[in-house]
């Protein structure tokens, strides 16, 4: 099976609709705010990293990362990491979205997206540390991060979730 990875720069505008649709399928519970999701995706295009995986002209996976200073809860993540003795900078990148369509899960699409997204993030930031934050109950995501060599560096309880933050060295 061949999956084509495309940096957003190489994409045409029609893919943004497919990316929004996939993001909503994987992440979003009703009520859905398509305009907000599209805004977040455009922010990744402008200020971070956005990669898409395509199979037969269909978007089957997306990866996004932004500097912590651009991440929705970045200030809090920096505080939590610092409190746990982690050397962190607001310019370190954090994976902010990873979605793979259900029919392509278990086929390494997420791992391939992570690999290339980490490289793109390093090239943009020049920083060798990369973070990811996920809910404790997101078992597939936690397994993916662990399999890629990420280590758990912080656990945080919020009103709704228990958040786990992982760290990886890119070099």
C-alpha positions as CSV (number, residue, x, y, z in Angstrom):
1,X,0.0,0.0,0.0
2,X,1.4,3.4,-1.0
3,X,0.4,6.5,1.0
4,X,1.5,9.8,-0.5
5,X,2.5,12.4,2.0
6,X,2.0,16.0,1.0
7,X,3.2,19.1,2.7
8,X,0.4,21.7,2.6
9,X,2.5,23.9,0.4
10,X,2.2,21.3,-2.3
11,X,-1.6,20.9,-1.9
12,X,-4.3,22.7,-3.7
13,X,-7.1,24.5,-2.0
14,X,-9.7,21.7,-2.4
15,X,-8.0,19.6,0.2
16,X,-8.8,22.0,3.1
17,X,-12.5,20.8,2.9
18,X,-11.2,17.1,3.1
19,X,-9.0,18.0,6.0
20,X,-11.8,19.7,7.9
21,X,-14.1,16.7,7.2
22,X,-11.5,14.2,8.4
23,X,-10.7,16.2,11.5
24,X,-14.4,16.4,12.4
25,X,-14.8,12.6,11.8
26,X,-12.0,11.8,14.2
27,X,-12.0,14.5,16.8
28,X,-15.2,16.5,16.8
29,X,-18.4,15.6,18.7
30,X,-21.6,17.5,18.0
31,X,-22.1,20.4,18.0
32,X,-19.4,20.9,15.4
33,X,-17.9,24.2,14.5
34,X,-16.5,23.9,11.0
35,X,-15.4,27.5,10.8
36,X,-13.3,27.1,14.0
37,X,-11.8,23.9,12.8
38,X,-10.9,25.5,9.4
39,X,-9.4,28.5,11.3
40,X,-7.2,26.1,13.3
41,X,-6.1,24.3,10.2
42,X,-5.2,27.6,8.5
43,X,-3.2,28.6,11.5
44,X,-1.2,25.4,11.2
45,X,-0.6,26.2,7.5
46,X,0.6,29.7,8.4
47,X,2.5,29.3,11.6
48,X,3.3,25.6,12.1
49,X,3.4,22.3,10.2
50,X,0.5,20.6,8.5
51,X,1.0,17.4,6.5
52,X,-1.7,15.3,4.9
53,X,-1.6,11.6,3.8
54,X,-3.5,10.9,0.6
55,X,-4.5,7.6,-0.9
56,X,-6.2,7.7,-4.3
57,X,-6.9,11.5,-4.0
58,X,-8.6,11.0,-0.6
59,X,-7.2,12.6,2.5
60,X,-6.7,9.6,4.9
61,X,-4.5,11.3,7.6
62,X,-3.4,14.7,8.9
63,X,-0.7,15.8,11.2
64,X,-0.3,19.3,12.7
65,X,2.2,20.9,15.0
66,X,2.7,24.4,16.3
67,X,5.1,26.2,18.6
68,X,3.9,26.1,22.2
69,X,3.4,29.9,22.1
70,X,0.7,29.3,19.4
71,X,-0.9,26.2,21.0
72,X,-4.3,26.8,22.5
73,X,-3.3,25.8,26.0
74,X,0.4,26.5,25.5
75,X,1.0,28.7,28.5
76,X,-0.5,26.0,30.8
77,X,1.6,23.2,29.1
78,X,4.8,25.3,29.6
79,X,3.9,25.7,33.3
80,X,3.2,22.0,33.8
81,X,6.3,21.0,32.0
82,X,8.5,23.5,33.9
83,X,7.0,22.3,37.2
84,X,8.0,18.8,36.3
85,X,11.6,19.9,35.7
86,X,11.4,19.8,31.9
87,X,13.5,22.3,29.9
88,X,10.9,23.9,27.7
89,X,10.8,26.9,25.5
90,X,7.8,28.6,23.9
91,X,9.3,27.9,20.5
92,X,9.4,24.2,21.1
93,X,6.8,22.5,18.8
94,X,3.9,20.4,20.1
95,X,1.8,18.0,18.1
96,X,-1.6,19.6,18.0
97,X,-3.4,17.2,15.7
98,X,-3.1,13.7,14.4
99,X,-6.0,12.0,12.7
100,X,-6.2,8.9,10.6
101,X,-9.4,7.8,9.0
102,X,-10.7,4.6,10.6
103,X,-10.1,2.4,7.5
104,X,-6.4,3.3,7.5
105,X,-5.7,2.8,11.2
106,X,-3.2,0.1,12.0
107,X,-1.4,0.6,8.7
108,X,1.4,2.9,10.0
109,X,-0.1,6.1,8.6
110,X,0.0,7.8,12.0
111,X,3.6,6.7,12.6
112,X,4.6,7.9,9.1
113,X,2.9,11.3,9.6
114,X,4.5,11.7,13.0
115,X,8.0,10.9,11.6
116,X,7.8,13.4,8.8
117,X,6.0,16.0,11.0
118,X,8.7,15.8,13.6
119,X,11.3,16.4,11.0
120,X,9.4,19.4,9.6
121,X,8.9,20.8,13.1
122,X,12.7,20.5,13.8
123,X,13.5,22.3,10.6
124,X,11.1,25.1,11.4
125,X,12.0,25.5,15.0
126,X,15.7,24.5,15.2
127,X,14.8,23.0,18.6
128,X,15.5,19.3,19.3
129,X,12.7,18.7,21.7
130,X,9.2,17.9,20.5
131,X,6.1,17.5,22.7
132,X,2.7,15.8,22.4
133,X,-0.2,16.1,24.7
134,X,-3.1,13.6,24.8
135,X,-5.9,12.4,27.0
136,X,-5.1,9.5,29.2
137,X,-8.1,7.6,27.8
138,X,-6.8,7.9,24.2
139,X,-5.2,4.5,24.3
140,X,-4.2,4.3,20.6
141,X,-2.5,7.7,20.7
142,X,-0.6,6.8,23.9
143,X,0.5,3.5,22.4
144,X,1.7,5.3,19.2
145,X,3.7,7.8,21.1
146,X,5.3,5.1,23.3
147,X,6.2,3.0,20.3
148,X,7.9,6.1,18.7
149,X,10.1,6.5,21.7
150,X,8.3,9.3,23.4
151,X,8.5,9.4,27.2
152,X,5.8,10.5,29.6
153,X,7.0,13.6,31.3
154,X,3.8,15.1,32.9
155,X,0.3,14.2,34.0
156,X,-2.3,16.9,34.6
157,X,-5.9,16.7,35.8
158,X,-8.3,19.3,34.3
159,X,-12.0,19.7,34.8
160,X,-12.8,17.2,32.0
161,X,-9.8,15.0,31.4
162,X,-6.5,13.6,32.6
163,X,-3.9,15.0,30.2
164,X,-0.6,13.2,29.5
165,X,2.3,15.1,28.0
166,X,5.1,13.3,26.2
167,X,8.5,14.4,25.1
168,X,10.8,13.2,22.4
169,X,14.3,14.3,21.3
170,X,14.5,14.8,17.6
171,X,18.2,14.3,17.3
